[in-house]
Amino acid sequence: MHYTSLLEQAFHKKKKKPGDRWRLDKTYIKVKGKWKYYYRAVDREGNTIDFLLAANRDKKAALRFFNKAIDRSGKPGLINIDKSGANKAGNKEDHRRIKIRQCKYLNNIIEQDHRFI
C-alpha cells in the first residue's frame, strides 16, 4: 500500500487517452501476505484506464473507484461490468448518468490479463 501512490503517479504520466467504452472488473491479489481487491478499468483495446487496491469488496469501494476513474479520465459513454452488484454503485449518482451494461463475457479481457503490475 505504501507504493500505491508512486505507482499511480508513474502510471498516469504514460497513460493514453481512453476510449468511450470501458470494461470494469475486480479480482483479488495478495499484497504483502494480505488479500486485497484490485479494481481495474480498461478500454476497448485493453489499455488500462485506472485501478484501485481496496481492503473490502463493497459498494463504497466500487463507488470510490468509479468516481476516481471518471475524475481522471473523463466520462465514458458505456461501461460493461460483470454480474457483480457492487459495480453498479457508480450509476446511482444523478450527475453521472452513464449507461451500464451487465455482460458476463465481455470482461474476460480483464480476467485473463496476467501482466505484471
N, CA, C and O atoms as a GROMACS GRO file, in nm:
protein
  468
    1MET      N    1   0.083  -0.119   0.000
    1MET     CA    2   0.000   0.000   0.000
    1MET      C    3   0.087   0.126   0.000
    1MET      O    4   0.046   0.232  -0.047
    2HIS      N    5   0.208   0.112   0.053
    2HIS     CA    6   0.298   0.226   0.059
    2HIS      C    7   0.335   0.276  -0.081
    2HIS      O    8   0.347   0.397  -0.103
    3TYR      N    9   0.354   0.185  -0.175
    3TYR     CA   10   0.398   0.221  -0.308
    3TYR      C   11   0.284   0.252  -0.405
    3TYR      O   12   0.309   0.287  -0.520
    4THR      N   13   0.160   0.241  -0.360
    4THR     CA   14   0.047   0.262  -0.449
    4THR      C   15   0.047   0.401  -0.509
    4THR      O   16   0.026   0.415  -0.630
    5SER      N   17   0.070   0.504  -0.429
    5SER     CA   18   0.068   0.640  -0.482
    5SER      C   19   0.180   0.662  -0.583
    5SER      O   20   0.161   0.733  -0.682
    6LEU      N   21   0.296   0.604  -0.559
    6LEU     CA   22   0.407   0.616  -0.655
    6LEU      C   23   0.376   0.545  -0.786
    6LEU      O   24   0.407   0.596  -0.894
    7LEU      N   25   0.314   0.427  -0.776
    7LEU     CA   26   0.275   0.354  -0.896
    7LEU      C   27   0.171   0.432  -0.977
    7LEU      O   28   0.179   0.439  -1.099
    8GLU      N   29   0.075   0.492  -0.906
    8GLU     CA   30  -0.028   0.568  -0.976
    8GLU      C   31   0.030   0.691  -1.047
    8GLU      O   32  -0.010   0.720  -1.160
    9GLN      N   33   0.122   0.760  -0.984
    9GLN     CA   34   0.183   0.876  -1.047
    9GLN      C   35   0.258   0.836  -1.174
    9GLN      O   36   0.246   0.902  -1.277
   10ALA      N   37   0.335   0.730  -1.167
   10ALA     CA   38   0.409   0.682  -1.284
   10ALA      C   39   0.314   0.634  -1.393
   10ALA      O   40   0.338   0.657  -1.512
   11PHE      N   41   0.207   0.568  -1.354
   11PHE     CA   42   0.109   0.516  -1.448
   11PHE      C   43   0.041   0.630  -1.524
   11PHE      O   44   0.028   0.624  -1.646
   12HIS      N   45  -0.002   0.734  -1.453
   12HIS     CA   46  -0.077   0.841  -1.518
   12HIS      C   47   0.009   0.930  -1.606
   12HIS      O   48  -0.044   1.001  -1.692
   13LYS      N   49   0.139   0.929  -1.588
   13LYS     CA   50   0.228   1.004  -1.676
   13LYS      C   51   0.232   0.943  -1.816
   13LYS      O   52   0.245   1.015  -1.915
   14LYS      N   53   0.221   0.810  -1.825
   14LYS     CA   54   0.234   0.739  -1.952
   14LYS      C   55   0.100   0.693  -2.010
   14LYS      O   56   0.098   0.629  -2.115
   15LYS      N   57  -0.008   0.722  -1.944
   15LYS     CA   58  -0.139   0.673  -1.983
   15LYS      C   59  -0.190   0.741  -2.110
   15LYS      O   60  -0.176   0.862  -2.127
   16LYS      N   61  -0.250   0.663  -2.200
   16LYS     CA   62  -0.312   0.715  -2.321
   16LYS      C   63  -0.454   0.760  -2.291
   16LYS      O   64  -0.512   0.719  -2.190
   17LYS      N   65  -0.510   0.843  -2.378
   17LYS     CA   66  -0.649   0.885  -2.362
   17LYS      C   67  -0.740   0.765  -2.387
   17LYS      O   68  -0.728   0.699  -2.491
   18PRO      N   69  -0.830   0.735  -2.294
   18PRO     CA   70  -0.913   0.615  -2.309
   18PRO      C   71  -1.024   0.633  -2.412
   18PRO      O   72  -1.061   0.745  -2.449
   19GLY      N   73  -1.076   0.521  -2.457
   19GLY     CA   74  -1.189   0.521  -2.550
   19GLY      C   75  -1.319   0.552  -2.477
   19GLY      O   76  -1.320   0.578  -2.357
   20ASP      N   77  -1.428   0.550  -2.552
   20ASP     CA   78  -1.559   0.586  -2.499
   20ASP      C   79  -1.629   0.471  -2.427
   20ASP      O   80  -1.725   0.493  -2.354
   21ARG      N   81  -1.582   0.349  -2.448
   21ARG     CA   82  -1.644   0.231  -2.384
   21ARG      C   83  -1.543   0.166  -2.292
   21ARG      O   84  -1.430   0.136  -2.331
   22TRP      N   85  -1.585   0.146  -2.168
   22TRP     CA   86  -1.497   0.091  -2.066
   22TRP      C   87  -1.546  -0.045  -2.023
   22TRP      O   88  -1.663  -0.080  -2.039
   23ARG      N   89  -1.453  -0.123  -1.967
   23ARG     CA   90  -1.485  -0.252  -1.904
   23ARG      C   91  -1.428  -0.248  -1.764
   23ARG      O   92  -1.308  -0.226  -1.745
   24LEU      N   93  -1.514  -0.269  -1.665
   24LEU     CA   94  -1.473  -0.267  -1.524
   24LEU      C   95  -1.482  -0.406  -1.466
   24LEU      O   96  -1.575  -0.481  -1.496
   25ASP      N   97  -1.385  -0.439  -1.383
   25ASP     CA   98  -1.389  -0.567  -1.313
   25ASP      C   99  -1.297  -0.560  -1.192
   25ASP      O  100  -1.219  -0.467  -1.177
   26LYS      N  101  -1.309  -0.659  -1.109
   26LYS     CA  102  -1.224  -0.666  -0.991
   26LYS      C  103  -1.177  -0.809  -0.975
   26LYS      O  104  -1.240  -0.904  -1.022
   27THR      N  105  -1.066  -0.822  -0.908
   27THR     CA  106  -1.012  -0.952  -0.871
   27THR      C  107  -0.942  -0.933  -0.738
   27THR      O  108  -0.936  -0.821  -0.687
   28TYR      N  109  -0.890  -1.037  -0.683
   28TYR     CA  110  -0.816  -1.021  -0.558
   28TYR      C  111  -0.674  -1.071  -0.579
   28TYR      O  112  -0.649  -1.170  -0.646
   29ILE      N  113  -0.582  -0.997  -0.517
   29ILE     CA  114  -0.440  -1.030  -0.527
   29ILE      C  115  -0.380  -1.022  -0.388
   29ILE      O  116  -0.433  -0.956  -0.299
   30LYS      N  117  -0.270  -1.090  -0.370
   30LYS     CA  118  -0.202  -1.091  -0.241
   30LYS      C  119  -0.095  -0.981  -0.241
   30LYS      O  120  -0.008  -0.979  -0.328
   31VAL      N  121  -0.103  -0.891  -0.142
   31VAL     CA  122  -0.008  -0.782  -0.126
   31VAL      C  123   0.051  -0.792   0.013
   31VAL      O  124  -0.020  -0.777   0.113
   32LYS      N  125   0.180  -0.818   0.021
   32LYS     CA  126   0.249  -0.836   0.149
   32LYS      C  127   0.180  -0.937   0.239
   32LYS      O  128   0.167  -0.916   0.360
   33GLY      N  129   0.136  -1.046   0.181
   33GLY     CA  130   0.076  -1.155   0.257
   33GLY      C  131  -0.072  -1.137   0.290
   33GLY      O  132  -0.131  -1.224   0.353
   34LYS      N  133  -0.133  -1.024   0.249
   34LYS     CA  134  -0.275  -1.000   0.276
   34LYS      C  135  -0.350  -0.989   0.144
   34LYS      O  136  -0.297  -0.934   0.046
   35TRP      N  137  -0.472  -1.041   0.141
   35TRP     CA  138  -0.553  -1.035   0.020
   35TRP      C  139  -0.618  -0.898   0.008
   35TRP      O  140  -0.677  -0.848   0.103
   36LYS      N  141  -0.605  -0.838  -0.111
   36LYS     CA  142  -0.665  -0.708  -0.142
   36LYS      C  143  -0.746  -0.721  -0.270
   36LYS      O  144  -0.716  -0.805  -0.355
   37TYR      N  145  -0.848  -0.638  -0.282
   37TYR     CA  146  -0.928  -0.636  -0.404
   37TYR      C  147  -0.869  -0.535  -0.500
   37TYR      O  148  -0.841  -0.421  -0.463
   38TYR      N  149  -0.851  -0.578  -0.623
   38TYR     CA  150  -0.788  -0.498  -0.728
   38TYR      C  151  -0.896  -0.462  -0.830
   38TYR      O  152  -0.934  -0.546  -0.912
   39TYR      N  153  -0.944  -0.339  -0.824
   39TYR     CA  154  -1.043  -0.289  -0.919
   39TYR      C  155  -0.966  -0.230  -1.037
   39TYR      O  156  -0.865  -0.162  -1.019
   40ARG      N  157  -1.014  -0.257  -1.159
   40ARG     CA  158  -0.946  -0.206  -1.277
   40ARG      C  159  -1.046  -0.178  -1.387
   40ARG      O  160  -1.144  -0.250  -1.403
   41ALA      N  161  -1.019  -0.073  -1.463
   41ALA     CA  162  -1.099  -0.038  -1.580
   41ALA      C  163  -1.007  -0.036  -1.701
   41ALA      O  164  -0.897   0.019  -1.696
   42VAL      N  165  -1.053  -0.096  -1.811
   42VAL     CA  166  -0.979  -0.093  -1.936
   42VAL      C  167  -1.073  -0.045  -2.046
   42VAL      O  168  -1.195  -0.056  -2.034
   43ASP      N  169  -1.015   0.008  -2.154
   43ASP     CA  170  -1.098   0.047  -2.267
   43ASP      C  171  -1.110  -0.069  -2.364
   43ASP      O  172  -1.066  -0.181  -2.335
   44ARG      N  173  -1.168  -0.043  -2.478
   44ARG     CA  174  -1.197  -0.148  -2.575
   44ARG      C  175  -1.071  -0.218  -2.625
   44ARG      O  176  -1.074  -0.338  -2.654
   45GLU      N  177  -0.960  -0.143  -2.637
   45GLU     CA  178  -0.836  -0.201  -2.685
   45GLU      C  179  -0.757  -0.273  -2.577
   45GLU      O  180  -0.656  -0.336  -2.606
   46GLY      N  181  -0.802  -0.265  -2.454
   46GLY     CA  182  -0.731  -0.332  -2.344
   46GLY      C  183  -0.634  -0.242  -2.270
   46GLY      O  184  -0.561  -0.290  -2.183
   47ASN      N  185  -0.632  -0.112  -2.302
   47ASN     CA  186  -0.546  -0.018  -2.231
   47ASN      C  187  -0.605   0.014  -2.094
   47ASN      O  188  -0.725   0.041  -2.084
   48THR      N  189  -0.523   0.010  -1.991
   48THR     CA  190  -0.571   0.036  -1.856
   48THR      C  191  -0.608   0.182  -1.840
   48THR      O  192  -0.530   0.271  -1.874
   49ILE      N  193  -0.728   0.208  -1.788
   49ILE     CA  194  -0.776   0.343  -1.763
   49ILE      C  195  -0.739   0.386  -1.622
   49ILE      O  196  -0.682   0.493  -1.602
   50ASP      N  197  -0.771   0.302  -1.524
   50ASP     CA  198  -0.739   0.332  -1.385
   50ASP      C  199  -0.749   0.204  -1.304
   50ASP      O  200  -0.804   0.103  -1.350
   51PHE      N  201  -0.695   0.208  -1.181
   51PHE     CA  202  -0.702   0.092  -1.093
   51PHE      C  203  -0.708   0.139  -0.949
   51PHE      O  204  -0.678   0.254  -0.918
   52LEU      N  205  -0.748   0.048  -0.861
   52LEU     CA  206  -0.758   0.078  -0.718
   52LEU      C  207  -0.738  -0.050  -0.640
   52LEU      O  208  -0.796  -0.154  -0.672
   53LEU      N  209  -0.655  -0.044  -0.537
   53LEU     CA  210  -0.643  -0.154  -0.441
   53LEU      C  211  -0.726  -0.120  -0.320
   53LEU      O  212  -0.711  -0.012  -0.262
   54ALA      N  213  -0.815  -0.211  -0.281
   54ALA     CA  214  -0.904  -0.186  -0.167
   54ALA      C  215  -0.905  -0.307  -0.076
   54ALA      O  216  -0.887  -0.420  -0.120
   55ALA      N  217  -0.927  -0.281   0.052
   55ALA     CA  218  -0.932  -0.389   0.150
   55ALA      C  219  -1.065  -0.463   0.145
   55ALA      O  220  -1.071  -0.581   0.178
   56ASN      N  221  -1.172  -0.395   0.104
   56ASN     CA  222  -1.306  -0.454   0.104
   56ASN      C  223  -1.365  -0.456  -0.036
   56ASN      O  224  -1.329  -0.376  -0.122
   57ARG      N  225  -1.456  -0.549  -0.056
   57ARG     CA  226  -1.533  -0.557  -0.180
   57ARG      C  227  -1.676  -0.519  -0.146
   57ARG      O  228  -1.757  -0.604  -0.108
   58ASP      N  229  -1.707  -0.392  -0.159
   58ASP     CA  230  -1.840  -0.342  -0.127
   58ASP      C  231  -1.874  -0.224  -0.216
   58ASP      O  232  -1.793  -0.183  -0.300
   59LYS      N  233  -1.994  -0.169  -0.198
   59LYS     CA  234  -2.038  -0.058  -0.281
   59LYS      C  235  -1.955   0.067  -0.258
   59LYS      O  236  -1.933   0.145  -0.351
   60LYS      N  237  -1.909   0.088  -0.137
   60LYS     CA  238  -1.827   0.204  -0.106
   60LYS      C  239  -1.696   0.202  -0.185
   60LYS      O  240  -1.655   0.304  -0.241
   61ALA      N  241  -1.630   0.088  -0.189
   61ALA     CA  242  -1.504   0.076  -0.264
   61ALA      C  243  -1.529   0.089  -0.414
   61ALA      O  244  -1.451   0.154  -0.484
   62ALA      N  245  -1.637   0.028  -0.464
   62ALA     CA  246  -1.668   0.038  -0.606
   62ALA      C  247  -1.699   0.182  -0.646
   62ALA      O  248  -1.656   0.228  -0.752
   63LEU      N  249  -1.773   0.254  -0.563
   63LEU     CA  250  -1.807   0.393  -0.590
   63LEU      C  251  -1.682   0.481  -0.586
   63LEU      O  252  -1.667   0.571  -0.668
   64ARG      N  253  -1.594   0.455  -0.491
   64ARG     CA  254  -1.470   0.531  -0.483
   64ARG      C  255  -1.386   0.510  -0.609
   64ARG      O  256  -1.332   0.606  -0.664
   65PHE      N  257  -1.376   0.386  -0.655
   65PHE     CA  258  -1.301   0.358  -0.778
   65PHE      C  259  -1.367   0.423  -0.899
   65PHE      O  260  -1.299   0.483  -0.982
   66PHE      N  261  -1.498   0.411  -0.908
   66PHE     CA  262  -1.573   0.465  -1.021
   66PHE      C  263  -1.553   0.616  -1.032
   66PHE      O  264  -1.525   0.668  -1.140
   67ASN      N  265  -1.568   0.687  -0.920
   67ASN     CA  266  -1.551   0.832  -0.919
   67ASN      C  267  -1.407   0.873  -0.953
   67ASN      O  268  -1.385   0.970  -1.024
   68LYS      N  269  -1.312   0.799  -0.902
   68LYS     CA  270  -1.171   0.829  -0.929
   68LYS      C  271  -1.140   0.813  -1.076
   68LYS      O  272  -1.070   0.896  -1.135
   69ALA      N  273  -1.189   0.706  -1.138
   69ALA     CA  274  -1.163   0.682  -1.279
   69ALA      C  275  -1.225   0.790  -1.367
   69ALA      O  276  -1.163   0.835  -1.463
   70ILE      N  277  -1.346   0.831  -1.335
   70ILE     CA  278  -1.413   0.934  -1.415
   70ILE      C  279  -1.347   1.070  -1.396
   70ILE      O  280  -1.330   1.145  -1.493
   71ASP      N  281  -1.309   1.103  -1.274
   71ASP     CA  282  -1.244   1.231  -1.249
   71ASP      C  283  -1.112   1.243  -1.324
   71ASP      O  284  -1.077   1.352  -1.371
   72ARG      N  285  -1.039   1.135  -1.337
   72ARG     CA  286  -0.909   1.138  -1.403
   72ARG      C  287  -0.916   1.120  -1.554
   72ARG      O  288  -0.830   1.171  -1.626
   73SER      N  289  -1.016   1.049  -1.603
   73SER     CA  290  -1.017   1.012  -1.745
   73SER      C  291  -1.137   1.063  -1.823
   73SER      O  292  -1.144   1.042  -1.944
   74GLY      N  293  -1.230   1.128  -1.758
   74GLY     CA  294  -1.350   1.176  -1.827
   74GLY      C  295  -1.462   1.074  -1.822
   74GLY      O  296  -1.443   0.959  -1.783
   75LYS      N  297  -1.580   1.119  -1.863
   75LYS     CA  298  -1.699   1.037  -1.856
   75LYS      C  299  -1.711   0.948  -1.980
   75LYS      O  300  -1.704   0.997  -2.092
   76PRO      N  301  -1.728   0.816  -1.961
   76PRO     CA  302  -1.743   0.726  -2.075
   76PRO      C  303  -1.888   0.725  -2.124
   76PRO      O  304  -1.978   0.772  -2.054
   77GLY      N  305  -1.909   0.673  -2.242
   77GLY     CA  306  -2.044   0.659  -2.294
   77GLY      C  307  -2.111   0.532  -2.247
   77GLY      O  308  -2.233   0.530  -2.226
   78LEU      N  309  -2.033   0.426  -2.228
   78LEU     CA  310  -2.087   0.296  -2.189
   78LEU      C  311  -1.984   0.224  -2.103
   78LEU      O  312  -1.865   0.228  -2.131
   79ILE      N  313  -2.033   0.157  -1.999
   79ILE     CA  314  -1.947   0.076  -1.914
   79ILE      C  315  -2.001  -0.065  -1.910
   79ILE      O  316  -2.118  -0.087  -1.879
   80ASN      N  317  -1.916  -0.161  -1.941
   80ASN     CA  318  -1.952  -0.302  -1.932
   80ASN      C  319  -1.899  -0.358  -1.800
   80ASN      O  320  -1.781  -0.341  -1.768
   81ILE      N  321  -1.985  -0.423  -1.725
   81ILE     CA  322  -1.946  -0.485  -1.600
   81ILE      C  323  -1.994  -0.629  -1.600
   81ILE      O  324  -2.075  -0.669  -1.683
   82ASP      N  325  -1.943  -0.707  -1.504
   82ASP     CA  326  -1.991  -0.843  -1.491
   82ASP      C  327  -2.118  -0.842  -1.406
   82ASP      O  328  -2.177  -0.736  -1.385
   83LYS      N  329  -2.160  -0.955  -1.358
   83LYS     CA  330  -2.286  -0.965  -1.285
   83LYS      C  331  -2.276  -0.924  -1.138
   83LYS      O  332  -2.371  -0.946  -1.062
   84SER      N  333  -2.165  -0.866  -1.096
   84SER     CA  334  -2.148  -0.825  -0.957
   84SER      C  335  -2.233  -0.702  -0.925
   84SER      O  336  -2.236  -0.607  -1.003
   85GLY      N  337  -2.302  -0.704  -0.814
   85GLY     CA  338  -2.385  -0.592  -0.772
   85GLY      C  339  -2.306  -0.472  -0.723
   85GLY      O  340  -2.354  -0.359  -0.732
   86ALA      N  341  -2.187  -0.495  -0.670
   86ALA     CA  342  -2.107  -0.384  -0.617
   86ALA      C  343  -2.065  -0.288  -0.727
   86ALA      O  344  -2.049  -0.168  -0.701
   87ASN      N  345  -2.046  -0.336  -0.848
   87ASN     CA  346  -2.004  -0.249  -0.957
   87ASN      C  347  -2.112  -0.153  -1.002
   87ASN      O  348  -2.081  -0.049  -1.061
   88LYS      N  349  -2.238  -0.183  -0.977
   88LYS     CA  350  -2.347  -0.095  -1.020
   88LYS      C  351  -2.360   0.028  -0.932
   88LYS      O  352  -2.441   0.116  -0.963
   89ALA      N  353  -2.284   0.040  -0.826
   89ALA     CA  354  -2.297   0.151  -0.732
   89ALA      C  355  -2.268   0.285  -0.799
   89ALA      O  356  -2.326   0.386  -0.759
   90GLY      N  357  -2.182   0.287  -0.897
   90GLY     CA  358  -2.144   0.413  -0.961
   90GLY      C  359  -2.255   0.481  -1.037
   90GLY      O  360  -2.246   0.602  -1.060
   91ASN      N  361  -2.357   0.411  -1.077
   91ASN     CA  362  -2.464   0.472  -1.157
   91ASN      C  363  -2.569   0.539  -1.070
   91ASN      O  364  -2.664   0.597  -1.124
   92LYS      N  365  -2.557   0.534  -0.939
   92LYS     CA  366  -2.658   0.589  -0.851
   92LYS      C  367  -2.653   0.741  -0.840
   92LYS      O  368  -2.752   0.804  -0.805
   93GLU      N  369  -2.539   0.800  -0.870
   93GLU     CA  370  -2.528   0.945  -0.860
   93GLU      C  371  -2.595   1.010  -0.981
   93GLU      O  372  -2.574   0.968  -1.094
   94ASP      N  373  -2.677   1.113  -0.956
   94ASP     CA  374  -2.754   1.176  -1.062
   94ASP      C  375  -2.668   1.245  -1.167
   94ASP      O  376  -2.700   1.241  -1.285
   95HIS      N  377  -2.560   1.308  -1.126
   95HIS     CA  378  -2.478   1.383  -1.221
   95HIS      C  379  -2.387   1.293  -1.304
   95HIS      O  380  -2.313   1.343  -1.388
   96ARG      N  381  -2.391   1.166  -1.282
   96ARG     CA  382  -2.303   1.074  -1.356
   96ARG      C  383  -2.383   0.970  -1.432
   96ARG      O  384  -2.341   0.854  -1.440
   97ARG      N  385  -2.494   1.007  -1.488
   97ARG     CA  386  -2.576   0.910  -1.561
   97ARG      C  387  -2.499   0.854  -1.680
   97ARG      O  388  -2.476   0.923  -1.780
   98ILE      N  389  -2.460   0.731  -1.666
   98ILE     CA  390  -2.384   0.661  -1.769
   98ILE      C  391  -2.452   0.527  -1.791
   98ILE      O  392  -2.496   0.463  -1.696
   99LYS      N  393  -2.461   0.486  -1.914
   99LYS     CA  394  -2.521   0.356  -1.942
   99LYS      C  395  -2.428   0.246  -1.895
   99LYS      O  396  -2.312   0.240  -1.935
  100ILE      N  397  -2.480   0.160  -1.809
  100ILE     CA  398  -2.403   0.048  -1.757
  100ILE      C  399  -2.469  -0.081  -1.805
  100ILE      O  400  -2.588  -0.104  -1.782
  101ARG      N  401  -2.390  -0.165  -1.870
  101ARG     CA  402  -2.442  -0.290  -1.925
  101ARG      C  403  -2.374  -0.406  -1.854
  101ARG      O  404  -2.252  -0.412  -1.845
  102GLN      N  405  -2.455  -0.497  -1.804
  102GLN     CA  406  -2.401  -0.616  -1.739
  102GLN      C  407  -2.393  -0.728  -1.842
  102GLN      O  408  -2.494  -0.772  -1.898
  103CYS      N  409  -2.271  -0.774  -1.866
  103CYS     CA  410  -2.248  -0.883  -1.959
  103CYS      C  411  -2.136  -0.970  -1.903
  103CYS      O  412  -2.026  -0.921  -1.875
  104LYS      N  413  -2.162  -1.094  -1.887
  104LYS     CA  414  -2.070  -1.185  -1.821
  104LYS      C  415  -1.939  -1.204  -1.897
  104LYS      O  416  -1.834  -1.218  -1.834
  105TYR      N  417  -1.942  -1.205  -2.030
  105TYR     CA  418  -1.826  -1.247  -2.107
  105TYR      C  419  -1.740  -1.134  -2.161
  105TYR      O  420  -1.626  -1.159  -2.202
  106LEU      N  421  -1.789  -1.010  -2.165
  106LEU     CA  422  -1.710  -0.901  -2.220
  106LEU      C  423  -1.591  -0.864  -2.132
  106LEU      O  424  -1.496  -0.803  -2.181
  107ASN      N  425  -1.595  -0.899  -2.006
  107ASN     CA  426  -1.486  -0.864  -1.916
  107ASN      C  427  -1.378  -0.970  -1.910
  107ASN      O  428  -1.287  -0.961  -1.827
  108ASN      N  429  -1.384  -1.070  -1.995
  108ASN     CA  430  -1.280  -1.173  -1.997
  108ASN      C  431  -1.143  -1.115  -2.030
  108ASN      O  432  -1.040  -1.170  -1.990
  109ILE      N  433  -1.140  -1.004  -2.103
  109ILE     CA  434  -1.012  -0.941  -2.135
  109ILE      C  435  -0.942  -0.896  -2.007
  109ILE      O  436  -0.819  -0.894  -2.002
  110ILE      N  437  -1.017  -0.860  -1.906
  110ILE     CA  438  -0.959  -0.818  -1.779
  110ILE      C  439  -0.918  -0.939  -1.697
  110ILE      O  440  -0.808  -0.943  -1.642
  111GLU      N  441  -1.005  -1.036  -1.688
  111GLU     CA  442  -0.981  -1.152  -1.603
  111GLU      C  443  -0.869  -1.241  -1.654
  111GLU      O  444  -0.806  -1.310  -1.575
  112GLN      N  445  -0.843  -1.240  -1.783
  112GLN     CA  446  -0.738  -1.325  -1.839
  112GLN      C  447  -0.606  -1.251  -1.856
  112GLN      O  448  -0.511  -1.308  -1.910
  113ASP      N  449  -0.599  -1.129  -1.812
  113ASP     CA  450  -0.479  -1.048  -1.826
  113ASP      C  451  -0.387  -1.078  -1.710
  113ASP      O  452  -0.423  -1.054  -1.594
  114HIS      N  453  -0.269  -1.129  -1.738
  114HIS     CA  454  -0.176  -1.166  -1.631
  114HIS      C  455  -0.044  -1.089  -1.643
  114HIS      O  456   0.062  -1.141  -1.610
  115ARG      N  457  -0.053  -0.965  -1.690
  115ARG     CA  458   0.067  -0.883  -1.700
  115ARG      C  459   0.112  -0.841  -1.560
  115ARG      O  460   0.031  -0.836  -1.468
  116PHE      N  461   0.239  -0.811  -1.546
  116PHE     CA  462   0.291  -0.763  -1.419
  116PHE      C  463   0.245  -0.622  -1.392
  116PHE      O  464   0.233  -0.541  -1.485
  117ILE      N  465   0.218  -0.593  -1.268
  117ILE     CA  466   0.175  -0.459  -1.228
  117ILE      C  467   0.298  -0.379  -1.189
  117ILE      O  468   0.287  -0.263  -1.152
   0.00000   0.00000   0.00000
